[in-house]
Amino acid sequence: MSEEKKGLLARTPLQSKKFLAAMIWNLLWLALIGYGINQQISASTLNAMVYSSGLVQCLYLGGQSAVDAFVRKSFTLKKQEDTVVSRPK
């Protein structure tokens, strides 16, 4: 496996721009919820904020796991192609 492929699979989450954006987004949601609690806004509004935050987190995690599965599968297929092509006949 080339160095570029190894680097792609070995990246940490903090090196991902999407991950950092999602973490910042979640911190902002928490700040808004905390502000709402501090200002004593209605319970239904707080519920909507919590459900929205949860939905965003679930969609992000689901999307990332689907992308990760796709990338790993494509690397596996590429590796199998390389071994079939390089096999002597």
Buried (B, 14 or more C-beta within 10 A) or exposed (E): EEEEEEEEEEEEEEEEEEBEEBBEBBEEBEEBBEEBEEEEEEEEEBEEBEEEBEEBBEEBEEEBEEEEEEEEEEBEEEEEEEEEEEEEE
